[in-house]
Amino acid sequence: MSLLPELRYPSVTELVSSARALAAHRPALCALRQVGVSRAGRPLQLLSVGHAQRAVLVVAGAHANEPTGGSTLLALAERVVAERELRSDTSWHFLLCADPDGASLHVTPAPRSLFDYHLGFFRPAGPEQPEWSPSVLPPDRLPPETRALTRVIDELRPYLQVTLHGTDLGGSWVQLTKDIPGLAEPFAKSAAELHIPVETGASDAAGWPASGPGCM
């Protein structure tokens, strides 16, 4: 965000530029590489920090209308570079944008209101979204963005994979593939310290068991 002339969400091009600058600054620690190509020919870029075998994969831009993930990803990458203990036994891998084509069509980088946000709104149909397509399409029809993501997962075999999303209304919450005992307390504490409300009944996880507020 510090490279931007105004306070707004960075574009995919700006994310890549920031990641490239970070990799150039710490070449022995960081690497930026292309891991796939979108349907329109846009590259999918992966920034890796550290060399430990145990891996964490962080994905931004899975939904085109949720650009906050990119700036969050970049801030996290910079923190991992700065804090040695975060990478002492873990390598971190950051997929800068899972859907660069969709991101190019959602044109509200700094919405001041919900009206502004929806003026330039774009979000692909479910079968065209990189993380949703496997649930509705057969393997031979998966989009290239999905195949790139699954190749990265197969290569890294991460013990933790986190996709960064945004929300139009309501508070912060975590959608889990399985319960993580003890997560609810530090999650709620972090949200309280940052004055972020916690969602207690997210619509995406309606009816799911919850281990605590915000953890579905």
C-alpha positions in Angstrom: 0.0 0.0 0.0 2.9 2.4 0.7 3.7 2.4 -3.1 0.2 3.8 -4.0 -0.4 7.5 -4.5 -3.7 7.3 -2.6 -5.4 5.1 -0.1 -7.1 2.5 -2.2 -7.0 -1.2 -3.1 -4.0 -2.1 -5.3 -4.6 -3.4 -8.8 -3.2 -6.7 -9.9 -0.4 -4.9 -11.8 0.5 -3.0 -8.6 0.5 -6.2 -6.5 2.9 -7.8 -8.9 5.1 -4.8 -9.0 5.2 -4.7 -5.2 5.9 -8.5 -5.0 8.7 -8.1 -7.6 10.3 -5.3 -5.6 10.1 -7.4 -2.5 11.8 -10.3 -4.3 14.5 -8.1 -5.7 15.2 -6.6 -2.3 15.6 -10.1 -0.6 16.6 -12.4 -3.5 18.0 -15.1 -1.2 14.7 -15.3 0.7 12.0 -14.5 -1.9 11.1 -15.7 -5.3 8.4 -14.6 -7.7 7.3 -16.9 -10.5 4.5 -17.5 -12.9 2.4 -20.6 -12.1 -0.3 -20.3 -14.8 -2.1 -18.2 -17.3 -5.7 -17.0 -17.2 -8.3 -17.6 -19.9 -7.5 -14.1 -21.3 -3.7 -14.8 -21.2 -3.0 -12.9 -17.9 -0.2 -14.5 -15.8 -0.9 -16.0 -12.4 2.0 -15.1 -10.1 3.2 -16.8 -6.9 5.5 -15.1 -4.4 7.4 -17.5 -2.1 9.1 -16.5 1.1 11.5 -18.9 2.9 12.7 -22.4 2.1 11.3 -24.6 4.8 9.5 -27.8 3.6 6.4 -27.1 5.7 4.3 -24.7 3.7 1.5 -22.2 4.0 -0.4 -21.1 0.9 -2.3 -17.8 0.9 -4.6 -16.9 -2.0 -6.0 -13.6 -2.9 -8.5 -12.6 -5.6 -10.6 -15.7 -5.7 -13.6 -13.5 -6.0 -13.2 -10.5 -8.3 -15.3 -8.2 -6.2 -13.2 -8.7 -3.1 -10.0 -6.7 -3.7 -9.1 -6.3 -0.1 -7.4 -9.7 -0.2 -4.6 -8.4 -2.3 -3.5 -5.6 0.1 -3.9 -8.0 3.0 -1.7 -10.6 1.2 1.0 -8.0 0.5 1.0 -6.8 4.1 1.4 -10.4 5.4 4.2 -11.1 2.9 6.1 -8.0 4.1 5.6 -9.1 7.7 6.9 -12.6 7.0 10.0 -11.1 5.4 10.6 -8.8 8.4 10.0 -11.3 11.2 12.4 -14.3 11.1 10.4 -16.3 13.6 7.4 -16.6 11.2 9.5 -18.4 8.6 11.9 -20.3 10.9 10.2 -23.6 10.1 7.6 -22.6 7.6 7.8 -21.3 4.0 5.0 -19.0 2.9 3.6 -18.9 -0.6 1.3 -16.1 -1.9 -0.9 -16.4 -5.0 -1.3 -12.8 -5.8 -4.6 -13.1 -7.6 -6.5 -16.2 -8.5 -8.7 -14.5 -11.0 -6.9 -11.7 -12.8 -9.5 -11.5 -15.6 -12.3 -11.0 -13.1 -10.2 -8.4 -11.2 -9.8 -6.4 -14.4 -13.6 -6.1 -14.8 -14.4 -5.1 -11.2 -13.6 -1.4 -11.3 -14.2 0.0 -7.9 -10.8 0.2 -6.3 -11.7 2.8 -3.7 -15.5 2.7 -3.1 -16.7 5.4 -0.7 -20.2 3.9 -0.4 -22.1 0.7 -1.3 -23.5 2.7 -4.3 -20.0 3.4 -5.6 -19.1 -0.2 -5.0 -21.8 -1.5 -7.2 -21.4 0.9 -10.0 -18.4 -1.0 -11.2 -19.3 -4.4 -9.7 -18.2 -7.6 -11.4 -18.2 -11.2 -10.2 -18.1 -14.2 -12.5 -20.8 -16.9 -12.4 -19.9 -19.8 -10.1 -18.6 -22.2 -12.7 -16.1 -19.5 -13.8 -14.7 -18.9 -10.3 -11.4 -20.6 -9.6 -12.4 -22.1 -6.2 -16.0 -22.8 -7.0 -15.7 -24.4 -10.4 -14.6 -27.9 -9.1 -18.0 -28.2 -7.3 -20.0 -27.7 -10.4 -17.8 -28.7 -13.4 -16.2 -32.0 -14.4 -12.4 -32.1 -14.2 -11.9 -31.8 -18.0 -13.8 -28.5 -18.0 -12.1 -26.7 -15.2 -10.8 -23.2 -16.1 -7.0 -22.7 -16.3 -7.1 -20.6 -13.2 -8.4 -23.5 -11.2 -5.9 -25.9 -12.7 -3.1 -23.5 -11.8 -4.3 -23.3 -8.2 -4.5 -27.1 -7.8 -1.1 -27.6 -9.4 0.4 -25.2 -6.7 -1.4 -27.2 -4.0 -0.2 -30.5 -5.4 3.4 -29.1 -5.5 3.5 -27.5 -2.1 1.2 -29.8 -0.2 0.6 -27.0 2.3 -0.4 -27.9 5.9 -2.5 -24.7 5.8 -4.2 -23.0 2.9 -6.0 -19.7 3.4 -8.0 -17.8 0.9 -8.6 -14.1 1.7 -12.1 -12.8 1.0 -14.0 -9.6 1.7 -17.5 -8.9 2.8 -20.0 -6.2 1.8 -21.8 -6.1 5.1 -21.4 -7.5 8.6 -18.4 -8.6 10.6 -15.3 -10.7 10.1 -15.4 -14.5 10.1 -13.5 -17.6 9.2 -14.9 -20.5 7.2 -13.1 -23.7 8.0 -12.9 -27.1 6.2 -12.6 -28.7 9.7 -12.7 -27.5 13.3 -9.5 -26.0 14.7 -9.7 -26.2 18.5 -8.8 -23.0 20.2 -9.1 -20.8 17.2 -12.1 -18.8 18.3 -10.5 -17.1 21.3 -7.4 -15.6 19.5 -9.6 -14.7 16.5 -12.0 -12.8 18.7 -9.2 -11.2 20.6 -7.5 -10.0 17.4 -10.7 -8.6 16.1 -11.4 -6.8 19.3 -7.9 -5.2 19.4 -8.5 -3.9 15.8 -12.1 -2.8 16.5 -13.5 -5.2 13.9 -16.9 -6.7 14.5 -17.2 -10.5 14.5 -19.9 -12.1 12.5 -21.8 -14.7 14.5 -24.1 -16.1 11.8 -22.5 -15.8 8.3 -24.9 -16.6 5.5 -22.2 -18.6 3.6 -22.1 -21.0 6.5 -25.8 -21.0 7.6 -26.5 -24.1 9.6 -22.9 -25.1 10.0 -21.5 -26.0 13.5 -19.5 -23.2 15.0 -16.6 -23.6 17.4 -17.1 -20.0 18.6 -18.1 -16.5 17.3 -16.8 -16.0 13.8 -15.4 -19.6 13.4 -17.7 -21.7 11.2 
